[in-house]
Amino acid sequence: MTLPVRRELSPLRRWDPLRELDDFHDRMSQIMSSVFGVTPWASESRMWTPLADVSETDDAYLVEVDLPGVKRDDIEVEVTGNELVITGELKERERAGWLRSRTRRYGRFEYRTTLPQDVKAEEIGAELAEGVLTVRVPKSEAAKPRRIPIESK
């Protein structure tokens, strides 16, 4: 069963026009690289943002970040105030011969999202499995849904 994607702004993700512009720039760089073999304005030291999904359950927020090929020791997860920051590096492997085309990203990456106020920051956990980093952000008791009993008269 597939869950429907909510198009409204999540409390975990603010609209960031600069991030959208950065993503557009990265896509154009990939197109230029695949067509012409080089990207004139690309910088080797430029940070990139990995793809991520944010979902909500009754007791937690889940942040799933695609990081194929990244080793656990090359990832850092930090919470500062109400901001979750995931940084790291996908190291480029050594190659023999000529590289004719490049569409995969490598180098430093960063993913940021704002957390709601109703979380237990001290209980946040992270797990890396099959190229996906899953960060579980537990909700405080006040934020969890509570059933209200209905009385009859």
N, C-alpha and C positions, 0 to 999 in steps of 0.2 A: 504494500500500500504506500503510495507516495503522498506526502503531506503537501498541501498547497503552499506556495510561496507568498508571503505577505508583502505587498508592495509599499506599505506605509513605512515610515522611518522607525526603526527599532530603537529602544532606549540605549542599546549598545553601540549604535553606529550613527554618527552625525554625517550629514552631507558635507563633503569636502571638495569644493570645485578644484582646488589645486591638485588633489590626488587624482581626480578625473582627468585633468590636463596632463598630469604625469603619466597616467595609464595610456592616454591617447598618444603621447610622445613615444612611449615604449612600443605600442602597436605599429606606429609608423616606422620606427627603427627596424622592427622585425620585417616589415614588408620591404623596405629599402634593402635590407641585408639579403633577403631571399631573392629579390629581383636582380640586384646589381652586385651582390657579394660583399659590399662594404656599406657602412653607414657613416657618412661624413661627420655628423654631429654627435655620434655616440661617444660616451666617455667610459673607459674601462672601470673607473672607480665609482660610478654612479650606483646608488642604492635602488633596489626594486622592491615592489610590494607583492608578496605571495597572494594567491587566491585563497579566500576564506569564506566559511559559512558561519553564521551565528544563529543558534536556535535556543529555544527556551522550553524547559520542562517545568513541572510543578515545583521542583525543589532546587533547580539550578539553571544557569545559562551555560551553554556549551559553545566554545569557539573552536572550530575545526579548520586548520590551516594546512594547505597542500605544500609539503616540503620534500618531494621525492629526491633521493640522493643525498640529503643532508644528514650528517651524523648527529647523534644526540649531544655529543660534547661540543658541537659547533652552534648550538642554539641556546639563547638566554630568554627566560620569561621573567618579567618584573612587573610589579604593581606599585605605582607611585600615586598616592591620593586615590582618585577614582579612574585612573587610566591604566589599562593593560597594554604592555609593550612587549612584543616578541621580536628579537633581533638575532642575527646570526650570519653565517656565511656558507654559501655553496661553493666549495672549492673546485676549480677546474682541474680535470685530470690531464696528465701529460699525454700527448698524442704523437704518433709517428706519421710522417707524410704531411701533405698539405690539407688545410681545412678549407673546403670549397663552399660550405654554407653553414651558417650558424643561426638557429632559431631558439635554442635553449638558453635560459638565463643562467648566469653564475655570478659570484661575487657577493657583496654584502646585501642583506635584505632587512626590511623592517615592516612590521605590521602593528598598527595602533588602533585601539578602540576605547571609547569611554564607557565605564561601568556605571550602572545605576548605584544609588546610595544604599540600596537594600541588600548588600552582599556581605558574606563573611570572608573578608580578604585573607585572614589568617588560615583559612581552610582550602584555598585554591590549590588544585593539583593539575599536573600536566603529564601526558603520556604520548610517546612517539611509537606508532605502529604502522607498518606498511606505507611509509612516506607521508602519513598524516599526523600532525601534532594536534592532540585534543586537549584543550584546557577547560577544566570543569570549575565553574565559579558558583559555589553554593549560595543560595538565597538565605537571608535572615528569616527568622520565624515570622516576623511581621509581614514579609513579602509573599509568603506561601499562601496559596488559596486555602480558604477555610470553609467547610460546609456549615451552613446555618440550619439547624433543625426547625422544622415547621410544626407548630402545634395546632391541634384542632380543638374546636370548642363545641 
